[in-house]
Amino acid sequence: MNDLKVELFGSMIFFWAQPFLILTEEVTFYLAKRCGVKNSWIWRPLGYCWVVACFTVLMPIWWIPMVDRGSNPEKEKDPVQTMTIRLLKAIR
């Protein structure tokens, strides 16, 4: 059951972090423009570095529990199916 929580929680962290990361990027650009920083060629590579850094930090949180679950045949494969079966057994 703990592995199931980690897998679902990792996905939630990954997907819920996306809006906050986009907001951080937008606020940074807004503040830079208000401070008088001009639009130049440096912003695009800086944006790519930001995206790569965010994915480098967040991808393992999302993928490692799923890969671990898929590589270990003793573990339950489908968390939704597992939760549904447990719920139906509890109702009976």
C-alpha positions in Angstrom: 0.0 0.0 0.0 2.9 2.4 0.7 4.3 1.9 -2.7 0.9 2.7 -4.2 0.8 6.0 -2.3 4.3 6.9 -3.4 3.5 6.3 -7.0 0.3 8.3 -7.0 1.9 11.1 -4.9 4.9 11.3 -7.2 2.6 11.9 -10.2 0.7 14.5 -8.3 3.9 16.4 -7.4 5.0 16.3 -11.0 1.8 17.6 -12.5 0.9 20.1 -9.8 4.3 21.6 -9.9 3.9 22.6 -13.6 1.6 25.6 -13.1 3.8 26.9 -10.3 6.9 26.6 -12.4 5.2 28.4 -15.3 4.1 31.1 -12.9 7.6 31.5 -11.6 8.9 31.9 -15.1 6.3 34.4 -16.1 6.8 36.5 -12.9 10.5 36.4 -13.5 10.1 37.8 -17.0 7.6 40.4 -15.8 9.9 41.6 -13.1 12.9 41.7 -15.4 11.0 43.8 -17.9 9.8 46.2 -15.1 13.4 46.6 -14.0 14.4 47.7 -17.5 15.9 44.5 -18.9 15.6 44.5 -22.7 14.3 41.6 -24.7 17.4 39.9 -26.2 18.7 36.7 -27.6 19.8 35.5 -24.2 16.3 34.9 -22.9 15.6 32.0 -25.2 18.6 29.8 -24.1 17.9 30.9 -20.5 14.3 29.6 -20.8 15.5 26.3 -22.3 17.9 25.9 -19.3 15.0 26.6 -16.9 12.8 23.9 -18.6 15.7 21.4 -18.6 16.5 22.1 -14.9 12.8 21.7 -13.9 12.4 18.4 -15.7 15.7 17.2 -14.4 14.4 17.7 -10.8 10.9 16.5 -11.4 11.1 13.6 -13.8 12.6 11.2 -11.3 9.8 11.9 -8.8 7.3 10.9 -11.5 9.1 8.0 -13.3 11.1 6.1 -10.6 8.1 4.7 -8.8 6.5 3.6 -12.0 9.6 2.0 -13.4 10.2 0.3 -10.1 6.6 -1.1 -10.1 6.9 -2.3 -13.7 10.3 -4.0 -13.2 9.1 -5.9 -10.1 6.6 -8.6 -11.0 5.6 -9.2 -7.4 4.2 -5.8 -7.0 0.6 -4.9 -8.1 0.6 -3.4 -11.6 -2.4 -1.1 -11.8 -3.0 1.3 -8.9 -6.5 2.2 -10.0 -7.5 -1.4 -10.4 -6.0 -2.2 -7.0 -7.8 0.6 -5.2 -11.1 -0.4 -6.9 -10.7 -4.0 -5.8 -9.9 -3.0 -2.3 -12.9 -0.6 -2.2 -15.2 -3.4 -3.5 -13.9 -5.8 -0.9 -14.4 -3.3 1.9 -18.0 -2.6 0.8 -19.0 -6.3 0.9 
